[in-house]
Amino acid sequence: MVDMKSIRQTARERLKGFCRVCPECNGKACAGEVPGMGGLGTAASFKSNVETLGAGRLNMRTLHDAKNPNTMYKLFGYELSTPILGAPITGNMYNMGGALSEEEWAEAIIQGCLTTGAIGCTGDGADPAMYNSGLKAIGKVHGRGIPFIKPREQEEVFKYLQRAEEAGVLAVGMDIDGAGLVTMALKGQPVGPKTKEEMREIIASTSLPFILKGIMTVDEAKLAIEVGAAAIVVSNHGGRVLDHTPGTAEILSEISAAVDRRIPVLVDGGVRSGTDVLKMLALGADAVLIGRPFIIAAYGGGAEGISLALNTMTYELKQAMIMTGCATLEDINMDILL
């Protein structure tokens, strides 16, 4: 029977040192390893994600009737069993050692999430085939996945959007935080920032709900709403694109307050357990995206590994909800934080 211990051991072997599968995934051992699994430069951004989230303290409450918490979450009308999603990731060959192909990775994240009643996201990368691998995996499950597009040149983005629509996906996104990715530049795939007008044109060109990932300031959160984004992801791209940014948990509550529930606010960065998920929800997130822990799960156990990791996190979330008096996700707020 597969368990997280055996999954981590297998992943350590298959990741070939690209990820050391450390006892604590905090960015210290892999600092500066980009390409690779580390954070850019000093890895201060990667470390900040983990440290600021880890510094949060919870108020324990046990005099209540939250005995069987409900973790159901609805995104764009689609009911999920958990507010935990698989983050969009590509680059298995140059970031993770290549023991999994892009197709195998995409199928693992999509199938593993779907099995648990969740949603997986797929990514885009230096080789255009990476995006196609994600769409193929999503197509196999009748569109129950969300592909993300890099901030490519306008005409390229329109082509990628059309392919997403043809695949019948639930929604589509852009990781605008990939605007300066080294790996894209090295492979001759131009990416860059988008103006307000360009972003509005992109979002207006599709009927799909559009998620803008890589929002780290209040002003850009407001701008995302202005140009028509259906949701945002507070993210610094795992600390891989700019050194010395704040951790996402550090600025999440301010951004969430500014959005004021007009659109969903998702977040990633440093989430390693269901208790971490609870903290992010308390800080104002509607749902979280998981990156590195799901890479380890997939490399150690494929789709089954993803399902186990996701179920484990959801179970931990439920236990933490019991111990903080939260019967539903709507009950989770800043009152549970010290």
Secondary structure as GFF3:
##gff-version 3
##sequence-region A 1 338
A	DSSP	alpha_helix	4	14	.	.	.	ID=ss1
A	DSSP	alpha_helix	44	54	.	.	.	ID=ss2
A	DSSP	beta_strand	73	75	.	.	.	ID=ss3
A	DSSP	beta_strand	78	80	.	.	.	ID=ss4
A	DSSP	beta_strand	84	86	.	.	.	ID=ss5
A	DSSP	alpha_helix	92	96	.	.	.	ID=ss6
A	DSSP	alpha_helix	102	115	.	.	.	ID=ss7
A	DSSP	beta_strand	121	122	.	.	.	ID=ss8
A	DSSP	alpha_helix	129	139	.	.	.	ID=ss9
A	DSSP	beta_strand	146	149	.	.	.	ID=ss10
A	DSSP	alpha_helix	154	166	.	.	.	ID=ss11
A	DSSP	beta_strand	172	175	.	.	.	ID=ss12
A	DSSP	three_ten_helix	176	178	.	.	.	ID=ss13
A	DSSP	alpha_helix	182	186	.	.	.	ID=ss14
A	DSSP	alpha_helix	196	204	.	.	.	ID=ss15
A	DSSP	beta_strand	210	215	.	.	.	ID=ss16
A	DSSP	alpha_helix	218	226	.	.	.	ID=ss17
A	DSSP	beta_strand	231	234	.	.	.	ID=ss18
A	DSSP	three_ten_helix	237	239	.	.	.	ID=ss19
A	DSSP	alpha_helix	248	259	.	.	.	ID=ss20
A	DSSP	beta_strand	265	267	.	.	.	ID=ss21
A	DSSP	alpha_helix	274	282	.	.	.	ID=ss22
A	DSSP	beta_strand	287	290	.	.	.	ID=ss23
A	DSSP	alpha_helix	292	322	.	.	.	ID=ss24
A	DSSP	three_ten_helix	329	331	.	.	.	ID=ss25
A	DSSP	three_ten_helix	334	336	.	.	.	ID=ss26
###
